[in-house]
Amino acid sequence: MTARKPARRAAAALAAAALMAVAAGCSPAASHPVSFPDTPAGRQASWLAGAVRDLPVPAAEITAHFDRGFLADVPAPPAAALNASWAGLRSLRLDAITASAPDTVVFTITTNGTSRDSVELTVDSTGQISLLHLQPIGATPSAGATPSASPASAATSVAAGVRQIPVGVGSPPLRGTLTLPAGTGPFPAVVLVSGSGPNDQNETVGPNHPFLDLALGLAARGIASVRYDKRTRDYPRSINPQTFTLTQEYVPDALAAIELLEHQPAIDPHQIFVLGHSQGGTYAPLIAKEAPQVAGVILLAAATESPSAGLVRQASYLATLGGTIGASAKAQLPYLRQEAAEIASPAALERDPPGTVLIGGAGPAYYLSGFRYNEVATARSIPQPLLLLQGDRDYQVTVANDLDVWLRGLRGRSGVTVVQFPDADHLFLDGTGPPTPAEYQHPGHVDPAVIATIAAWITRTDAKPL
């Protein structure tokens, strides 16, 4: 399918979020300041940059600046949806104006110091905003980098008609995006649950955006999705580290995302799936247990290893590598072993006095909740079919330490499909040679075969028992 300019509702939240670069007072790295042009489109960009300084933007102000067609495509109430999409933004820089006409301005921004994006804003004949669109800038890999995936799967190649609509997930709302295929539906849909850490909705790592790749790739195959920032990212100050648990980190917001999909007219409520990556995959079976209406569960590099064991194993592996990565890992190993020992057993955690802060800034309750949850037993107990995907070059969640544990525990259970990808790393980007964290800094895209496998399984064309 030939890529063309998306409908005006495409990527509204993302593009509007990018304008906070100016609102935050960020300036480009170049010595000459960049400012929006004095045109109808440029003035609207300047307005939005100022408006998002003080959230929430009043509904009357939003109505005055966005045209009716745009607002009709945003989930009701549109002001709440747009304000939710602008929540939790940080570290954005306006880099350059790349194109300008009276009714359109295109500019580039850098997000969180790593991700570069192009933003397009268009106004209608009355000067109101009719289109906001953001897409990652395609970068040429440096020498020795893994080649990017084919253009059909690239995040920069949005299939014609794919719509990205801002949504708020949970309460208070997390910034999220509902991605819909071309057409009217009803479509099957996937809730994307990201891994450990305060991830954004695209699960951004360096210049890579795995969840954006998945959302666009699935939409091109007729499958909708919703993805969202983690609560630890958008509302870190609301979290009490002494009481916060792993279950609280993953389950409530995923359930809210499922409920959001169930109320979307374009979604088939009987064909909603949960896809969890890494630690999100660990908790995906529990999400499905709490939402028995879910049609299936997809585990991407889902961990079973305890945090303490995984921490030491990964550091020990990195210490075998050459260069600064290996040297740094060797130097940190004694400290990491000590930190891992503090979270290695329930007995040790239960002895911790109130106010104890452990690795990652979490309290004992966080790690205790992990000991009290058995992901494999939970997956075995739920009725939904399971799809397990694993990259053989993944050093974080491995075949030997994680996938094999799933396979042993699920042996004999019906409705389990397992697919391995020999060249894929933890982000399901293809590469060669020993895996290292440095490869995450090379721009790439999720292996198209991964997306095709997920889509085929959802439509039941390749689901087979283990």
C-alpha positions as a Markdown table, in Angstrom:
| # | Residue | x | y | z |
|---|---|---|---|---|
| 1 | Met | 0.0 | 0.0 | 0.0 |
| 2 | Thr | 1.4 | 3.4 | -0.9 |
| 3 | Ala | 1.9 | 5.8 | 1.9 |
| 4 | Arg | 0.1 | 9.1 | 1.7 |
| 5 | Lys | -0.7 | 12.0 | 4.0 |
| 6 | Pro | -2.9 | 10.6 | 6.9 |
| 7 | Ala | -6.4 | 11.9 | 7.7 |
| 8 | Arg | -6.4 | 15.1 | 9.7 |
| 9 | Arg | -7.0 | 13.2 | 13.0 |
| 10 | Ala | -3.8 | 11.2 | 12.5 |
| 11 | Ala | -1.3 | 11.5 | 15.4 |
| 12 | Ala | -3.1 | 14.6 | 16.8 |
| 13 | Ala | -1.9 | 14.0 | 20.4 |
| 14 | Leu | 1.7 | 13.4 | 19.4 |
| 15 | Ala | 2.1 | 16.4 | 17.3 |
| 16 | Ala | 0.4 | 18.7 | 19.8 |
| 17 | Ala | 2.7 | 17.3 | 22.5 |
| 18 | Ala | 5.7 | 18.1 | 20.4 |
| 19 | Leu | 4.8 | 21.8 | 20.5 |
| 20 | Met | 5.5 | 21.8 | 24.2 |
| 21 | Ala | 9.2 | 22.2 | 23.2 |
| 22 | Val | 8.5 | 25.9 | 22.9 |
| 23 | Ala | 6.2 | 26.1 | 25.9 |
| 24 | Ala | 8.9 | 24.6 | 28.0 |
| 25 | Gly | 11.3 | 27.4 | 26.9 |
| 26 | Cys | 13.6 | 25.0 | 25.1 |
| 27 | Ser | 15.8 | 26.3 | 22.4 |
| 28 | Pro | 17.5 | 24.6 | 19.5 |
| 29 | Ala | 21.1 | 23.5 | 19.7 |
| 30 | Ala | 22.0 | 25.8 | 16.8 |
| 31 | Ser | 23.2 | 29.3 | 17.6 |
| 32 | His | 20.4 | 31.0 | 15.7 |
| 33 | Pro | 17.0 | 30.9 | 17.4 |
| 34 | Val | 14.1 | 29.1 | 15.6 |
| 35 | Ser | 10.6 | 30.6 | 15.8 |
| 36 | Phe | 7.3 | 29.9 | 14.1 |
| 37 | Pro | 6.5 | 32.0 | 11.0 |
| 38 | Asp | 4.0 | 34.8 | 11.1 |
| 39 | Thr | 1.4 | 32.9 | 9.1 |
| 40 | Pro | -2.0 | 31.5 | 10.0 |
| 41 | Ala | -0.5 | 28.1 | 10.6 |
| 42 | Gly | 2.5 | 29.5 | 12.4 |
| 43 | Arg | 0.3 | 31.6 | 14.7 |
| 44 | Gln | -1.7 | 28.5 | 15.6 |
| 45 | Ala | 1.5 | 26.6 | 16.4 |
| 46 | Ser | 2.6 | 29.5 | 18.6 |
| 47 | Trp | -0.8 | 29.6 | 20.3 |
| 48 | Leu | -0.7 | 25.9 | 21.1 |
| 49 | Ala | 2.9 | 26.2 | 22.4 |
| 50 | Gly | 1.7 | 28.8 | 24.8 |
| 51 | Ala | -1.6 | 27.1 | 25.8 |
| 52 | Val | 0.0 | 23.9 | 26.9 |
| 53 | Arg | 2.2 | 25.7 | 29.4 |
| 54 | Asp | -0.8 | 25.8 | 31.8 |
| 55 | Leu | -2.9 | 22.6 | 31.6 |
| 56 | Pro | -5.7 | 22.0 | 31.3 |
| 57 | Val | -6.4 | 24.1 | 28.3 |
| 58 | Pro | -10.0 | 25.3 | 28.7 |
| 59 | Ala | -12.6 | 23.6 | 26.5 |
| 60 | Ala | -13.7 | 27.0 | 25.1 |
| 61 | Glu | -10.2 | 27.8 | 24.0 |
| 62 | Ile | -9.8 | 24.4 | 22.3 |
| 63 | Thr | -13.0 | 24.9 | 20.5 |
| 64 | Ala | -11.9 | 28.3 | 19.3 |
| 65 | His | -8.6 | 27.0 | 17.8 |
| 66 | Phe | -9.5 | 23.5 | 16.4 |
| 67 | Asp | -12.0 | 23.0 | 13.6 |
| 68 | Arg | -15.2 | 21.0 | 14.0 |
| 69 | Gly | -14.0 | 18.1 | 11.8 |
| 70 | Phe | -10.9 | 17.6 | 13.9 |
| 71 | Leu | -12.7 | 17.7 | 17.2 |
| 72 | Ala | -15.4 | 15.3 | 15.9 |
| 73 | Asp | -12.6 | 12.7 | 15.4 |
| 74 | Val | -11.3 | 12.9 | 18.9 |
| 75 | Pro | -13.0 | 10.8 | 21.6 |
| 76 | Ala | -15.6 | 12.7 | 23.6 |
| 77 | Pro | -15.2 | 15.0 | 25.4 |
| 78 | Pro | -12.5 | 16.2 | 23.0 |
| 79 | Ala | -11.1 | 18.8 | 25.5 |
| 80 | Ala | -10.5 | 16.1 | 28.1 |
| 81 | Ala | -9.0 | 13.7 | 25.5 |
| 82 | Leu | -6.6 | 16.4 | 24.2 |
| 83 | Asn | -5.5 | 17.5 | 27.7 |
| 84 | Ala | -4.9 | 13.9 | 28.6 |
| 85 | Ser | -2.7 | 13.5 | 25.6 |
| 86 | Trp | -0.6 | 16.5 | 26.6 |
| 87 | Ala | 0.0 | 15.3 | 30.2 |
| 88 | Gly | 3.4 | 14.3 | 31.4 |
| 89 | Leu | 5.5 | 15.8 | 28.6 |
| 90 | Arg | 9.2 | 16.7 | 29.2 |
| 91 | Ser | 12.5 | 17.5 | 27.5 |
| 92 | Leu | 11.4 | 18.6 | 24.0 |
| 93 | Arg | 13.4 | 20.9 | 21.7 |
| 94 | Leu | 12.3 | 22.8 | 18.6 |
| 95 | Asp | 15.1 | 22.2 | 16.1 |
| 96 | Ala | 14.1 | 23.7 | 12.7 |
| 97 | Ile | 11.2 | 24.9 | 10.5 |
| 98 | Thr | 11.5 | 22.7 | 7.4 |
| 99 | Ala | 8.5 | 23.9 | 5.4 |
| 100 | Ser | 6.2 | 26.9 | 5.6 |
| 101 | Ala | 3.1 | 28.1 | 3.7 |
| 102 | Pro | 0.2 | 30.3 | 4.9 |
| 103 | Asp | -1.9 | 27.2 | 5.8 |
| 104 | Thr | 0.9 | 24.7 | 6.8 |
| 105 | Val | 4.0 | 24.6 | 8.9 |
| 106 | Val | 6.4 | 21.6 | 9.2 |
| 107 | Phe | 9.1 | 21.5 | 11.8 |
| 108 | Thr | 11.4 | 19.1 | 13.5 |
| 109 | Ile | 11.8 | 18.5 | 17.2 |
| 110 | Thr | 14.0 | 16.4 | 19.5 |
| 111 | Thr | 12.2 | 14.5 | 22.3 |
| 112 | Asn | 14.0 | 13.5 | 25.5 |
| 113 | Gly | 17.3 | 14.2 | 23.9 |
| 114 | Thr | 17.2 | 11.2 | 21.6 |
| 115 | Ser | 14.1 | 10.9 | 19.4 |
| 116 | Arg | 13.8 | 13.2 | 16.4 |
| 117 | Asp | 10.4 | 13.8 | 14.9 |
| 118 | Ser | 8.8 | 15.8 | 12.2 |
| 119 | Val | 5.6 | 17.7 | 13.0 |
| 120 | Glu | 3.0 | 19.0 | 10.5 |
| 121 | Leu | 0.3 | 21.5 | 11.4 |
| 122 | Thr | -2.3 | 22.6 | 8.9 |
| 123 | Val | -5.2 | 25.2 | 9.2 |
| 124 | Asp | -8.4 | 25.4 | 7.3 |
| 125 | Ser | -9.8 | 28.4 | 5.4 |
| 126 | Thr | -10.9 | 30.0 | 8.7 |
| 127 | Gly | -7.5 | 29.6 | 10.3 |
| 128 | Gln | -8.5 | 26.8 | 12.7 |
| 129 | Ile | -6.3 | 23.7 | 13.1 |
| 130 | Ser | -7.5 | 20.9 | 10.9 |
| 131 | Leu | -4.4 | 18.6 | 11.0 |
| 132 | Leu | -1.7 | 17.7 | 13.4 |
| 133 | His | 0.7 | 14.9 | 12.5 |
| 134 | Leu | 3.9 | 13.7 | 13.9 |
| 135 | Gln | 6.2 | 10.9 | 12.7 |
| 136 | Pro | 9.7 | 9.8 | 13.6 |
| 137 | Ile | 12.4 | 11.0 | 11.2 |
| 138 | Gly | 13.9 | 8.2 | 9.2 |
| 139 | Ala | 17.7 | 8.1 | 10.0 |
| 140 | Thr | 20.4 | 6.4 | 8.1 |
| 141 | Pro | 22.1 | 3.7 | 10.3 |
| 142 | Ser | 25.7 | 4.4 | 11.1 |
| 143 | Ala | 28.4 | 2.1 | 9.8 |
| 144 | Gly | 28.0 | -1.4 | 11.3 |
| 145 | Ala | 24.5 | -0.8 | 12.4 |
| 146 | Thr | 21.7 | -3.2 | 11.8 |
| 147 | Pro | 19.8 | -2.3 | 8.6 |
| 148 | Ser | 16.3 | -1.0 | 9.3 |
| 149 | Ala | 13.3 | -3.1 | 8.5 |
| 150 | Ser | 11.5 | -2.8 | 5.2 |
| 151 | Pro | 9.6 | 0.4 | 4.5 |
| 152 | Ala | 6.3 | -1.4 | 4.8 |
| 153 | Ser | 7.0 | -1.9 | 8.5 |
| 154 | Ala | 8.8 | 1.4 | 9.2 |
| 155 | Ala | 7.3 | 3.8 | 11.7 |
| 156 | Thr | 7.9 | 6.6 | 9.2 |
| 157 | Ser | 5.6 | 4.8 | 6.6 |
| 158 | Val | 2.0 | 5.2 | 7.9 |
| 159 | Ala | -0.4 | 3.2 | 5.8 |
| 160 | Ala | -3.1 | 5.2 | 4.0 |
| 161 | Gly | -6.1 | 5.7 | 6.2 |
| 162 | Val | -4.5 | 4.6 | 9.5 |
| 163 | Arg | -5.7 | 7.0 | 12.2 |
| 164 | Gln | -3.9 | 7.8 | 15.5 |
| 165 | Ile | -6.3 | 9.4 | 18.0 |
| 166 | Pro | -5.4 | 10.8 | 21.4 |
| 167 | Val | -7.0 | 9.1 | 24.4 |
| 168 | Gly | -6.6 | 9.2 | 28.1 |
| 169 | Val | -6.3 | 5.8 | 29.9 |
| 170 | Gly | -7.2 | 5.3 | 33.5 |
| 171 | Ser | -7.7 | 7.9 | 36.3 |
| 172 | Pro | -6.1 | 10.4 | 36.4 |
| 173 | Pro | -5.7 | 9.8 | 32.6 |
| 174 | Leu | -2.5 | 8.6 | 31.1 |
| 175 | Arg | -1.4 | 10.0 | 27.7 |
| 176 | Gly | -2.3 | 7.4 | 25.2 |
| 177 | Thr | -3.1 | 6.8 | 21.5 |
| 178 | Leu | -5.8 | 4.7 | 19.9 |
| 179 | Thr | -4.6 | 3.5 | 16.5 |
| 180 | Leu | -7.3 | 2.5 | 14.0 |
| 181 | Pro | -7.0 | 0.8 | 10.6 |
| 182 | Ala | -8.6 | 2.3 | 7.5 |
| 183 | Gly | -12.3 | 1.5 | 7.2 |
| 184 | Thr | -15.1 | 1.5 | 9.7 |
| 185 | Gly | -14.7 | -1.8 | 11.5 |
| 186 | Pro | -15.5 | -3.2 | 13.9 |
| 187 | Phe | -11.8 | -4.2 | 14.3 |
| 188 | Pro | -10.0 | -6.6 | 16.6 |
| 189 | Ala | -7.8 | -4.7 | 19.0 |
| 190 | Val | -4.7 | -5.1 | 21.1 |
| 191 | Val | -3.8 | -3.4 | 24.4 |
| 192 | Leu | 0.0 | -2.8 | 24.4 |
| 193 | Val | 1.5 | -3.2 | 27.9 |
| 194 | Ser | 5.1 | -2.0 | 28.1 |
| 195 | Gly | 8.0 | -3.4 | 30.2 |
| 196 | Ser | 9.8 | -2.2 | 33.3 |
| 197 | Gly | 10.7 | 1.4 | 33.9 |
| 198 | Pro | 8.8 | 4.7 | 33.3 |
| 199 | Asn | 8.2 | 4.0 | 29.6 |
| 200 | Asp | 6.3 | 6.2 | 27.2 |
| 201 | Gln | 3.5 | 4.9 | 25.1 |
| 202 | Asn | 5.9 | 4.1 | 22.2 |
| 203 | Glu | 8.3 | 2.2 | 24.5 |
| 204 | Thr | 11.0 | 4.5 | 23.3 |
| 205 | Val | 14.6 | 3.3 | 23.6 |
| 206 | Gly | 17.1 | 5.6 | 22.0 |
| 207 | Pro | 15.9 | 6.3 | 18.4 |
| 208 | Asn | 13.7 | 3.2 | 18.5 |
| 209 | His | 9.9 | 3.1 | 19.1 |
| 210 | Pro | 8.8 | -0.6 | 19.2 |
| 211 | Phe | 5.2 | 0.0 | 20.3 |
| 212 | Leu | 4.7 | 2.6 | 17.5 |
| 213 | Asp | 6.0 | 0.1 | 15.0 |
| 214 | Leu | 3.6 | -2.5 | 16.4 |
| 215 | Ala | 0.6 | -0.1 | 16.3 |
| 216 | Leu | 1.2 | 1.0 | 12.8 |
| 217 | Gly | 2.1 | -2.5 | 11.5 |
| 218 | Leu | -1.0 | -4.0 | 13.0 |
| 219 | Ala | -3.2 | -1.2 | 11.8 |
| 220 | Ala | -1.9 | -1.9 | 8.3 |
| 221 | Arg | -3.2 | -5.4 | 8.8 |
| 222 | Gly | -6.6 | -4.4 | 10.0 |
| 223 | Ile | -6.0 | -4.6 | 13.7 |
| 224 | Ala | -6.5 | -1.7 | 16.1 |
| 225 | Ser | -4.5 | -1.0 | 19.2 |
| 226 | Val | -4.2 | 1.3 | 22.2 |
| 227 | Arg | -0.9 | 2.2 | 23.9 |
| 228 | Tyr | -0.2 | 4.5 | 26.8 |
| 229 | Asp | 2.4 | 6.0 | 29.0 |
| 230 | Lys | 3.0 | 4.2 | 32.2 |
| 231 | Arg | 1.8 | 5.9 | 35.4 |
| 232 | Thr | 5.4 | 5.9 | 36.7 |
| 233 | Arg | 6.1 | 8.3 | 33.8 |
| 234 | Asp | 3.1 | 10.6 | 33.8 |
| 235 | Tyr | 2.5 | 10.8 | 37.6 |
| 236 | Pro | 5.7 | 9.8 | 39.4 |
| 237 | Arg | 4.9 | 12.0 | 42.4 |
| 238 | Ser | 1.6 | 10.3 | 43.0 |
| 239 | Ile | 3.3 | 6.9 | 43.7 |
| 240 | Asn | 4.2 | 5.9 | 47.3 |
| 241 | Pro | 7.3 | 3.8 | 46.9 |
| 242 | Gln | 6.6 | 2.1 | 50.3 |
| 243 | Thr | 3.3 | 0.7 | 49.2 |
| 244 | Phe | 3.5 | 0.5 | 45.4 |
| 245 | Thr | 3.5 | -3.0 | 44.0 |
| 246 | Leu | 4.2 | -4.7 | 40.6 |
| 247 | Thr | 0.5 | -5.6 | 40.3 |
| 248 | Gln | -0.4 | -1.9 | 40.8 |
| 249 | Glu | 2.2 | -0.9 | 38.2 |
| 250 | Tyr | 0.6 | -3.1 | 35.4 |
| 251 | Val | -2.9 | -4.3 | 36.0 |
| 252 | Pro | -5.3 | -1.3 | 36.8 |
| 253 | Asp | -4.2 | 0.8 | 33.8 |
| 254 | Ala | -4.3 | -2.2 | 31.4 |
| 255 | Leu | -7.9 | -3.0 | 32.6 |
| 256 | Ala | -8.8 | 0.7 | 32.0 |
| 257 | Ala | -7.4 | 0.4 | 28.5 |
| 258 | Ile | -9.5 | -2.7 | 27.9 |
| 259 | Glu | -12.6 | -0.9 | 29.1 |
| 260 | Leu | -11.8 | 2.1 | 26.8 |
| 261 | Leu | -11.6 | -0.3 | 23.8 |
| 262 | Glu | -14.9 | -1.9 | 24.8 |
| 263 | His | -16.7 | 1.4 | 24.5 |
| 264 | Gln | -15.2 | 2.3 | 21.1 |
| 265 | Pro | -17.8 | 1.8 | 18.2 |
| 266 | Ala | -15.0 | 0.9 | 15.8 |
| 267 | Ile | -13.8 | -2.0 | 18.1 |
| 268 | Asp | -15.1 | -5.6 | 18.2 |
| 269 | Pro | -15.6 | -6.0 | 22.0 |
| 270 | His | -15.2 | -9.8 | 21.6 |
| 271 | Gln | -11.8 | -9.5 | 19.9 |
| 272 | Ile | -9.7 | -7.6 | 22.4 |
| 273 | Phe | -6.2 | -9.0 | 23.1 |
| 274 | Val | -3.5 | -8.1 | 25.6 |
| 275 | Leu | 0.1 | -7.9 | 24.4 |
| 276 | Gly | 2.8 | -7.5 | 27.1 |
| 277 | His | 6.5 | -6.9 | 26.4 |
| 278 | Ser | 9.2 | -7.9 | 28.9 |
| 279 | Gln | 7.8 | -7.4 | 32.4 |
| 280 | Gly | 4.6 | -6.3 | 30.8 |
| 281 | Gly | 4.4 | -9.8 | 29.4 |
| 282 | Thr | 5.1 | -11.2 | 32.9 |
| 283 | Tyr | 1.9 | -9.5 | 34.1 |
| 284 | Ala | -0.2 | -10.0 | 30.9 |
| 285 | Pro | -1.7 | -13.3 | 32.2 |
| 286 | Leu | -2.8 | -11.6 | 35.4 |
| 287 | Ile | -4.4 | -8.8 | 33.4 |
| 288 | Ala | -6.3 | -11.5 | 31.4 |
| 289 | Lys | -7.3 | -13.2 | 34.5 |
| 290 | Glu | -8.8 | -10.0 | 35.8 |
| 291 | Ala | -10.5 | -9.4 | 32.4 |
| 292 | Pro | -11.9 | -12.8 | 31.4 |
| 293 | Gln | -13.5 | -11.2 | 28.4 |
| 294 | Val | -10.1 | -10.8 | 26.8 |
| 295 | Ala | -9.8 | -13.0 | 23.6 |
| 296 | Gly | -6.1 | -13.9 | 23.9 |
| 297 | Val | -2.8 | -13.0 | 25.4 |
| 298 | Ile | 0.5 | -12.3 | 23.6 |
| 299 | Leu | 3.8 | -12.4 | 25.4 |
| 300 | Leu | 6.8 | -10.7 | 23.8 |
| 301 | Ala | 10.0 | -11.6 | 25.6 |
| 302 | Ala | 8.1 | -12.2 | 28.8 |
| 303 | Ala | 10.3 | -12.6 | 31.9 |
| 304 | Thr | 10.0 | -15.3 | 34.4 |
| 305 | Glu | 13.4 | -14.8 | 36.1 |
| 306 | Ser | 13.4 | -13.0 | 39.5 |
| 307 | Pro | 14.6 | -9.4 | 39.4 |
| 308 | Ser | 17.6 | -10.3 | 41.6 |
| 309 | Ala | 18.7 | -13.2 | 39.4 |
| 310 | Gly | 18.1 | -11.3 | 36.2 |
| 311 | Leu | 20.1 | -8.3 | 37.4 |
| 312 | Val | 23.2 | -10.4 | 38.3 |
| 313 | Arg | 23.0 | -12.6 | 35.2 |
| 314 | Gln | 22.7 | -9.6 | 32.8 |
| 315 | Ala | 25.6 | -7.8 | 34.5 |
| 316 | Ser | 27.7 | -10.9 | 34.4 |
| 317 | Tyr | 27.1 | -11.3 | 30.7 |
| 318 | Leu | 27.9 | -7.7 | 30.0 |
| 319 | Ala | 31.2 | -8.1 | 32.0 |
| 320 | Thr | 32.3 | -10.6 | 29.4 |
| 321 | Leu | 32.1 | -8.0 | 26.6 |
| 322 | Gly | 35.0 | -5.9 | 25.5 |
| 323 | Gly | 35.4 | -2.2 | 25.5 |
| 324 | Thr | 33.8 | 0.3 | 27.9 |
| 325 | Ile | 30.6 | -1.8 | 28.3 |
| 326 | Gly | 32.5 | -4.8 | 29.7 |
| 327 | Ala | 34.8 | -2.7 | 31.9 |
| 328 | Ser | 31.9 | -0.8 | 33.4 |
| 329 | Ala | 29.9 | -4.0 | 34.1 |
| 330 | Lys | 32.9 | -5.6 | 35.8 |
| 331 | Ala | 33.3 | -2.5 | 38.0 |
| 332 | Gln | 29.6 | -2.6 | 39.0 |
| 333 | Leu | 29.2 | -6.3 | 39.6 |
| 334 | Pro | 30.1 | -6.3 | 43.3 |
| 335 | Tyr | 27.7 | -3.5 | 44.0 |
| 336 | Leu | 25.0 | -5.1 | 41.9 |
| 337 | Arg | 25.4 | -8.4 | 43.7 |
| 338 | Gln | 25.0 | -6.7 | 47.0 |
| 339 | Glu | 21.8 | -4.9 | 45.7 |
| 340 | Ala | 20.4 | -8.1 | 44.3 |
| 341 | Ala | 20.9 | -9.9 | 47.6 |
| 342 | Glu | 18.7 | -7.4 | 49.3 |
| 343 | Ile | 15.7 | -8.3 | 47.1 |
| 344 | Ala | 16.5 | -12.0 | 46.7 |
| 345 | Ser | 14.2 | -13.5 | 49.2 |
| 346 | Pro | 10.8 | -12.7 | 50.9 |
| 347 | Ala | 12.4 | -13.3 | 54.3 |
| 348 | Ala | 15.0 | -10.6 | 53.7 |
| 349 | Leu | 12.3 | -8.2 | 52.4 |
| 350 | Glu | 10.0 | -8.8 | 55.3 |
| 351 | Arg | 12.8 | -7.9 | 57.8 |
| 352 | Asp | 13.3 | -4.5 | 56.2 |
| 353 | Pro | 12.3 | -1.6 | 58.4 |
| 354 | Pro | 9.8 | 1.0 | 57.3 |
| 355 | Gly | 11.2 | 3.5 | 54.8 |
| 356 | Thr | 13.7 | 1.1 | 53.3 |
| 357 | Val | 14.6 | 2.1 | 49.7 |
| 358 | Leu | 15.9 | -0.7 | 47.5 |
| 359 | Ile | 17.3 | -0.8 | 44.0 |
| 360 | Gly | 15.3 | 1.2 | 41.5 |
| 361 | Gly | 13.9 | 3.4 | 44.4 |
| 362 | Ala | 11.2 | 0.9 | 45.3 |
| 363 | Gly | 10.3 | -0.3 | 48.7 |
| 364 | Pro | 10.1 | -3.9 | 50.0 |
| 365 | Ala | 6.4 | -4.2 | 49.0 |
| 366 | Tyr | 7.2 | -3.9 | 45.3 |
| 367 | Tyr | 9.6 | -6.9 | 45.3 |
| 368 | Leu | 7.4 | -8.9 | 47.8 |
| 369 | Ser | 4.5 | -8.6 | 45.4 |
| 370 | Gly | 6.7 | -10.3 | 42.7 |
| 371 | Phe | 7.3 | -13.3 | 44.9 |
| 372 | Arg | 3.6 | -13.6 | 45.6 |
| 373 | Tyr | 2.8 | -13.8 | 41.9 |
| 374 | Asn | 3.4 | -16.9 | 39.7 |
| 375 | Glu | 3.2 | -15.8 | 36.1 |
| 376 | Val | 3.5 | -19.3 | 34.6 |
| 377 | Ala | 0.8 | -20.8 | 36.9 |
| 378 | Thr | -1.4 | -17.9 | 36.2 |
| 379 | Ala | -1.0 | -18.4 | 32.4 |
| 380 | Arg | -1.7 | -22.0 | 32.8 |
| 381 | Ser | -4.9 | -21.3 | 34.7 |
| 382 | Ile | -6.6 | -18.9 | 32.3 |
| 383 | Pro | -8.7 | -20.1 | 29.4 |
| 384 | Gln | -7.5 | -17.7 | 26.7 |
| 385 | Pro | -5.1 | -18.8 | 24.0 |
| 386 | Leu | -1.5 | -17.7 | 24.4 |
| 387 | Leu | 1.1 | -16.6 | 21.8 |
| 388 | Leu | 4.7 | -16.5 | 23.0 |
| 389 | Leu | 7.4 | -14.7 | 20.9 |
| 390 | Gln | 11.1 | -14.7 | 21.8 |
| 391 | Gly | 14.2 | -13.2 | 20.2 |
| 392 | Asp | 17.1 | -15.6 | 20.3 |
| 393 | Arg | 19.6 | -12.7 | 20.6 |
| 394 | Asp | 17.9 | -11.3 | 23.6 |
| 395 | Tyr | 20.3 | -11.1 | 26.6 |
| 396 | Gln | 17.8 | -9.5 | 28.9 |
| 397 | Val | 15.0 | -12.1 | 28.7 |
| 398 | Thr | 16.6 | -15.3 | 27.4 |
| 399 | Val | 15.5 | -18.6 | 25.9 |
| 400 | Ala | 17.3 | -20.6 | 28.7 |
| 401 | Asn | 16.3 | -18.5 | 31.7 |
| 402 | Asp | 12.8 | -17.4 | 30.7 |
| 403 | Leu | 11.2 | -19.0 | 27.5 |
| 404 | Asp | 12.1 | -22.5 | 28.6 |
| 405 | Val | 10.5 | -21.9 | 32.0 |
| 406 | Trp | 7.3 | -20.9 | 30.2 |
| 407 | Leu | 7.5 | -24.0 | 28.0 |
| 408 | Arg | 8.0 | -26.4 | 30.9 |
| 409 | Gly | 5.2 | -24.9 | 32.9 |
| 410 | Leu | 2.7 | -24.7 | 30.0 |
| 411 | Arg | 3.5 | -28.2 | 28.6 |
| 412 | Gly | 0.3 | -30.0 | 27.9 |
| 413 | Arg | -1.9 | -26.9 | 28.0 |
| 414 | Ser | -3.9 | -26.4 | 24.8 |
| 415 | Gly | -4.0 | -23.2 | 22.9 |
| 416 | Val | -0.3 | -22.2 | 23.2 |
| 417 | Thr | 1.7 | -21.0 | 20.2 |
| 418 | Val | 5.5 | -20.3 | 20.4 |
| 419 | Val | 7.6 | -18.6 | 17.8 |
| 420 | Gln | 11.3 | -17.7 | 18.0 |
| 421 | Phe | 13.1 | -15.2 | 15.9 |
| 422 | Pro | 16.8 | -16.1 | 15.5 |
| 423 | Asp | 18.1 | -12.6 | 14.8 |
| 424 | Ala | 15.9 | -10.5 | 17.2 |
| 425 | Asp | 17.0 | -8.8 | 20.3 |
| 426 | His | 14.9 | -7.7 | 23.3 |
| 427 | Leu | 13.2 | -5.0 | 21.3 |
| 428 | Phe | 12.6 | -7.5 | 18.4 |
| 429 | Leu | 15.0 | -5.5 | 16.2 |
| 430 | Asp | 17.2 | -7.8 | 14.0 |
| 431 | Gly | 21.0 | -7.9 | 14.3 |
| 432 | Thr | 24.0 | -10.1 | 14.2 |
| 433 | Gly | 26.8 | -11.1 | 16.6 |
| 434 | Pro | 26.7 | -10.9 | 20.4 |
| 435 | Pro | 24.0 | -8.7 | 21.6 |
| 436 | Thr | 24.9 | -5.5 | 23.6 |
| 437 | Pro | 23.0 | -2.5 | 24.9 |
| 438 | Ala | 24.8 | -0.3 | 22.3 |
| 439 | Glu | 22.7 | -1.8 | 19.5 |
| 440 | Tyr | 19.6 | -0.2 | 21.0 |
| 441 | Gln | 21.1 | 3.2 | 20.0 |
| 442 | His | 21.1 | 2.3 | 16.3 |
| 443 | Pro | 17.8 | 3.3 | 14.6 |
| 444 | Gly | 15.7 | 0.3 | 13.4 |
| 445 | His | 12.3 | -1.2 | 13.4 |
| 446 | Val | 10.5 | -4.2 | 14.8 |
| 447 | Asp | 11.1 | -7.2 | 12.5 |
| 448 | Pro | 8.1 | -7.3 | 10.0 |
| 449 | Ala | 7.8 | -11.0 | 10.6 |
| 450 | Val | 7.0 | -10.3 | 14.3 |
| 451 | Ile | 4.1 | -8.1 | 13.3 |
| 452 | Ala | 2.9 | -10.5 | 10.7 |
| 453 | Thr | 3.0 | -13.4 | 13.2 |
| 454 | Ile | 0.9 | -11.5 | 15.7 |
| 455 | Ala | -1.6 | -10.4 | 13.1 |
| 456 | Ala | -1.9 | -13.9 | 11.7 |
| 457 | Trp | -2.4 | -15.4 | 15.1 |
| 458 | Ile | -5.1 | -12.9 | 16.0 |
| 459 | Thr | -7.0 | -13.9 | 12.9 |
| 460 | Arg | -6.5 | -17.5 | 13.9 |
| 461 | Thr | -4.6 | -18.5 | 10.8 |
| 462 | Asp | -1.6 | -20.0 | 12.6 |
| 463 | Ala | -2.7 | -20.7 | 16.1 |
| 464 | Lys | -1.6 | -24.3 | 17.0 |
| 465 | Pro | -1.4 | -26.1 | 20.3 |
| 466 | Leu | 2.0 | -26.6 | 21.9 |
